[in-house]
Amino acid sequence: MKIVKSVCEVKEYVKELRRKEKNIGFVPTMGYLHAGHLSLVRESVRRCDYTVVSIFVNPTQFAPNEDFNKYPRNIQSDIEILEKEGVDLIFIPGDGEMYPEGYQTYVEVKNLQDRLCGGSRPNFFKGVCTIVLKLFNIVTPDISFFGQKDAQQVVILKKMVCDLNLDVKIEALPIIREKSGLALSSRNEYLDKKQKKAALCLSRSLIRAREMVETGEKNVALVLKSMKTEIESEPLARIDYIEIVDSESLQPVNQINDKMLIAVAVFINNVRLIDNIIV
C-alpha cells in the first residue's frame, strides 16, 4: 500500500495504472474512519482493480463557527485500518497542497445546493463540490463511492458529474447504523451516552414516517407533523429541518408519491446530526 501526500505523485501513480488498463475505485473521506466508510472501501476493493482512499478534512466546507479545528482526526489508525482492508493507495494531502496560496476557484451547483443542509450551511456544498472535483481530477477514478447518509451530497455530485461531463460513475451505498439505529457518523464521537440515546429520535422519526407512508398516508403535512412530534419529545433535540422532497430535484412535494427523500437534521445539544430514508 502506498501513502502519498502530493498531487504530482498521485497523478504519476494513476498514469501507470492507466497504461496497464486498470480500473480505479475511489473513496473520498475526511478520516476518522468508521464502519460506514469501510462499507464503501470494501465495495471498491471488491469491484475495482485498484482502490484509492483520500483523507482530507476540507476547510472550505466549514463555516467560521463550525468544528473544523475540533473535527476528530486519527490518521495513524486510519492508515492501519485501510491497509487491512486491502487499499492500494492513500492520499493524505495538506491544506496547502489542495489550496495553494492565491487559490480562487470554486464550484457550485445552483438550486440543489441551497436547500436542506445548504439552507443552514450556505457555503457547505460549494466546499464539497470544489474538493471532490479537484480529487476527481487528480485520481481520475472510474467509480467513486459515497454513503446514502449524505443523500443531498450524492444528488449534487451526480449533477456536477453530469453537467461537467466527468468520466466517473458515482455509487451511493446504504446507510450503516449502530445496533440502536443511530446512523454512523464521525461526529457521533462528540456524543456522550445520554446524548447518543437522545439522538435516536432521528431514526425513530424516520421509522414513523416510513410506517405512515407504507400504510397509505399521502398527506405530507401529517407525516411531517408526526416526525416533528417524535423529535420534540426528546428534550436534548433541536430541529434544524425536517423535509420531504423529490429524491432527484430535492424540491418539496405536496403529496407522497414515488421516490421521496425524507430527511432530517437535528442538533443534540450542539452536535448537528443528519439522517434520511428514501421511500
C-alpha positions as CSV (number, residue, x, y, z in Angstrom):
1,M,0.0,0.0,0.0
2,K,1.3,3.5,-0.9
3,I,0.8,6.6,1.2
4,V,1.1,9.7,-0.8
5,K,0.9,13.4,0.2
6,S,1.5,15.2,-3.1
7,V,-0.8,15.7,-6.1
8,C,2.0,15.0,-8.6
9,E,2.8,11.6,-7.0
10,V,-0.8,10.5,-7.2
11,K,-1.0,11.6,-10.9
12,E,2.1,9.6,-11.7
13,Y,0.7,6.5,-10.0
14,V,-2.6,6.9,-11.9
15,K,-0.8,7.2,-15.2
16,E,0.9,3.9,-14.6
17,L,-2.5,2.3,-13.8
18,R,-4.0,3.7,-17.0
19,R,-1.1,2.3,-19.0
20,K,-1.9,-1.1,-17.5
21,E,-5.6,-0.6,-18.3
22,K,-6.7,-1.0,-14.7
23,N,-9.9,0.5,-13.4
24,I,-9.8,2.7,-10.3
25,G,-12.2,2.9,-7.4
26,F,-12.1,6.0,-5.2
27,V,-13.4,6.7,-1.7
28,P,-13.0,10.4,-0.6
29,T,-13.1,10.7,3.2
30,M,-12.3,13.2,6.0
31,G,-10.8,10.4,8.0
32,Y,-11.7,9.1,11.5
33,L,-13.0,6.1,9.7
34,H,-15.9,4.0,10.9
35,A,-18.0,1.1,9.6
36,G,-19.8,3.4,7.2
37,H,-16.6,4.4,5.5
38,L,-15.4,0.8,5.4
39,S,-18.6,-0.4,3.6
40,L,-17.5,2.0,0.8
41,V,-13.9,0.8,0.8
42,R,-14.9,-2.8,0.7
43,E,-17.2,-2.3,-2.2
44,S,-14.4,-0.5,-4.1
45,V,-11.9,-3.3,-3.3
46,R,-14.4,-5.9,-4.4
47,R,-15.3,-4.2,-7.7
48,C,-12.2,-2.4,-8.8
49,D,-8.7,-3.3,-9.8
50,Y,-7.2,-0.6,-7.6
51,T,-8.7,1.4,-4.7
52,V,-7.6,4.9,-3.7
53,V,-8.8,6.5,-0.5
54,S,-8.3,10.1,0.3
55,I,-8.1,11.5,3.9
56,F,-8.6,15.3,4.0
57,V,-10.6,17.4,6.4
58,N,-11.7,20.0,3.9
59,P,-11.6,23.6,5.3
60,T,-13.7,25.2,2.6
61,Q,-16.9,23.2,3.7
62,F,-16.7,24.5,7.2
63,A,-18.2,27.9,8.3
64,P,-16.1,30.0,10.7
65,N,-18.4,29.0,13.6
66,E,-18.2,25.3,12.8
67,D,-16.0,22.5,14.1
68,F,-13.1,22.4,11.6
69,N,-10.4,22.6,14.3
70,K,-12.2,20.1,16.6
71,Y,-13.2,17.7,13.9
72,P,-12.0,14.2,15.0
73,R,-8.8,13.0,13.5
74,N,-6.7,9.9,13.9
75,I,-4.5,9.4,10.8
76,Q,-2.4,6.6,12.1
77,S,-5.4,4.5,13.0
78,D,-7.0,5.2,9.6
79,I,-3.9,4.1,7.8
80,E,-3.8,0.8,9.8
81,I,-7.5,0.2,9.0
82,L,-7.1,0.8,5.3
83,E,-4.1,-1.4,5.0
84,K,-6.0,-4.3,6.5
85,E,-8.9,-3.6,4.0
86,G,-6.6,-4.0,1.0
87,V,-6.5,-0.4,-0.1
88,D,-3.8,0.3,-2.7
89,L,-3.1,4.0,-2.2
90,I,-4.0,6.5,0.5
91,F,-3.8,10.2,-0.5
92,I,-3.3,12.4,2.5
93,P,-2.7,16.0,1.3
94,G,-2.1,19.0,3.5
95,D,-4.3,22.1,3.2
96,G,-1.6,23.9,1.1
97,E,-1.4,21.0,-1.4
98,M,-5.1,21.3,-2.2
99,Y,-5.5,25.1,-1.7
100,P,-2.1,26.7,-2.6
101,E,-1.6,30.4,-1.9
102,G,-3.7,32.5,-4.2
103,Y,-6.4,29.8,-4.7
104,Q,-9.6,31.4,-6.0
105,T,-11.6,28.8,-7.9
106,Y,-14.8,27.2,-6.6
107,V,-17.6,25.0,-7.9
108,E,-21.3,25.4,-7.2
109,V,-24.4,23.5,-8.3
110,K,-27.2,26.1,-8.2
111,N,-30.6,25.3,-6.7
112,L,-29.7,21.9,-5.4
113,Q,-27.1,23.3,-3.0
114,D,-29.4,25.9,-1.5
115,R,-31.9,23.6,0.3
116,L,-31.9,21.1,3.2
117,C,-28.3,21.2,4.6
118,G,-27.4,24.1,2.3
119,G,-30.1,26.2,3.9
120,S,-28.3,26.3,7.3
121,R,-24.8,25.7,5.9
122,P,-24.7,28.1,2.9
123,N,-21.1,27.5,1.9
124,F,-21.0,23.8,2.6
125,F,-21.7,22.4,-0.8
126,K,-19.5,24.9,-2.6
127,G,-16.7,23.5,-0.5
128,V,-17.8,19.9,-1.1
129,C,-18.1,20.2,-4.8
130,T,-14.8,22.1,-5.1
131,I,-12.8,19.5,-3.2
132,V,-14.5,16.5,-4.8
133,L,-13.9,17.9,-8.3
134,K,-10.3,18.5,-7.5
135,L,-9.9,15.0,-6.2
136,F,-11.7,13.5,-9.3
137,N,-9.2,15.4,-11.5
138,I,-6.3,14.1,-9.5
139,V,-7.3,10.5,-9.1
140,T,-9.4,10.2,-12.3
141,P,-11.5,7.3,-10.8
142,D,-13.8,5.1,-12.8
143,I,-16.2,4.8,-9.9
144,S,-16.4,6.8,-6.7
145,F,-18.3,5.5,-3.7
146,F,-20.4,7.7,-1.3
147,G,-22.8,6.9,1.6
148,Q,-26.5,7.5,1.3
149,K,-26.5,9.2,4.7
150,D,-25.3,12.3,2.8
151,A,-28.2,11.9,0.3
152,Q,-28.2,15.6,-0.8
153,Q,-24.5,15.5,-1.4
154,V,-24.9,12.4,-3.6
155,V,-27.6,14.2,-5.7
156,I,-25.5,17.3,-6.1
157,L,-22.3,15.4,-7.0
158,K,-24.2,13.4,-9.6
159,K,-25.4,16.6,-11.1
160,M,-21.9,18.1,-11.1
161,V,-20.6,15.0,-12.9
162,C,-23.3,15.2,-15.5
163,D,-23.0,18.9,-16.1
164,L,-19.2,18.9,-16.4
165,N,-19.0,15.7,-18.5
166,L,-16.8,13.9,-16.0
167,D,-15.9,10.3,-16.7
168,V,-16.7,8.9,-13.3
169,K,-19.7,7.0,-12.0
170,I,-21.0,7.9,-8.6
171,E,-22.3,5.0,-6.5
172,A,-24.3,5.5,-3.3
173,L,-24.3,2.7,-0.8
174,P,-26.8,2.2,2.1
175,I,-26.6,3.9,5.5
176,I,-24.7,1.9,8.1
177,R,-26.2,2.1,11.5
178,E,-25.3,1.2,15.1
179,K,-27.5,-1.6,16.6
180,S,-29.5,1.1,18.2
181,G,-30.5,2.5,14.8
182,L,-28.2,5.6,15.0
183,A,-26.6,6.4,11.7
184,L,-22.9,6.2,11.9
185,S,-21.0,9.5,11.7
186,S,-17.6,10.8,12.8
187,R,-19.5,13.4,14.8
188,N,-21.0,10.7,17.0
189,E,-17.7,10.9,18.7
190,Y,-18.9,14.1,20.3
191,L,-21.8,12.5,22.0
192,D,-21.9,11.0,25.5
193,K,-24.0,8.0,26.4
194,K,-27.1,10.1,27.2
195,Q,-26.8,12.2,24.1
196,K,-26.4,9.1,21.9
197,K,-29.7,7.8,23.3
198,A,-31.3,11.2,22.7
199,A,-30.0,11.1,19.1
200,L,-32.2,8.0,18.4
201,C,-35.1,10.4,17.9
202,L,-33.8,11.0,14.3
203,S,-34.1,7.3,13.3
204,R,-37.4,6.9,15.3
205,S,-38.9,9.8,13.4
206,L,-37.9,8.3,10.1
207,I,-39.3,4.9,11.1
208,R,-42.6,6.6,12.0
209,A,-42.7,8.4,8.6
210,R,-42.0,5.1,6.7
211,E,-44.7,3.3,8.6
212,M,-47.2,6.1,7.8
213,V,-46.3,6.0,4.1
214,E,-46.4,2.2,3.9
215,T,-49.9,2.2,5.4
216,G,-51.1,4.6,2.7
217,E,-50.7,8.1,4.1
218,K,-50.3,10.6,1.3
219,N,-50.5,13.9,3.2
220,V,-47.0,15.3,3.6
221,A,-48.1,17.8,6.3
222,L,-49.4,15.0,8.5
223,V,-46.2,12.9,8.1
224,L,-44.0,15.9,8.9
225,K,-46.1,16.8,11.9
226,S,-45.8,13.2,13.3
227,M,-42.0,13.3,12.8
228,K,-41.8,16.7,14.5
229,T,-43.7,15.4,17.5
230,E,-41.4,12.4,17.8
231,I,-38.2,14.6,17.7
232,E,-39.6,17.3,20.0
233,S,-40.4,14.6,22.6
234,E,-36.6,14.5,23.2
235,P,-35.5,17.4,25.4
236,L,-31.9,17.5,24.1
237,A,-33.1,17.7,20.5
238,R,-33.4,20.9,18.5
239,I,-34.7,20.6,14.9
240,D,-32.7,22.2,12.0
241,Y,-35.0,20.9,9.4
242,I,-37.5,18.1,8.6
243,E,-38.4,17.8,4.9
244,I,-39.9,15.5,2.4
245,V,-38.6,16.2,-1.1
246,D,-38.3,14.7,-4.5
247,S,-35.3,12.4,-4.4
248,E,-33.8,13.9,-7.6
249,S,-34.8,17.6,-7.7
250,L,-34.8,18.0,-3.9
251,Q,-37.9,20.2,-4.3
252,P,-40.6,19.9,-1.7
253,V,-43.6,17.8,-2.6
254,N,-47.2,18.3,-1.7
255,Q,-48.2,14.7,-1.8
256,I,-46.4,11.4,-1.1
257,N,-45.6,9.6,-4.4
258,D,-42.7,7.6,-5.9
259,K,-39.1,8.1,-4.8
260,M,-39.4,10.6,-2.0
261,L,-36.4,11.6,0.2
262,I,-37.4,12.1,3.8
263,A,-34.5,14.0,5.5
264,V,-33.8,15.4,9.0
265,A,-31.1,17.4,10.6
266,V,-31.2,17.8,14.3
267,F,-28.9,19.3,16.9
268,I,-28.3,17.1,20.0
269,N,-27.0,19.8,22.3
270,N,-24.6,21.5,19.9
271,V,-23.9,18.5,17.7
272,R,-25.6,18.5,14.3
273,L,-26.7,15.1,13.0
274,I,-28.4,14.2,9.8
275,D,-30.3,11.1,8.7
276,N,-32.7,10.1,5.9
277,I,-34.7,7.4,4.2
278,I,-35.9,7.1,0.6
279,V,-39.5,5.8,0.3
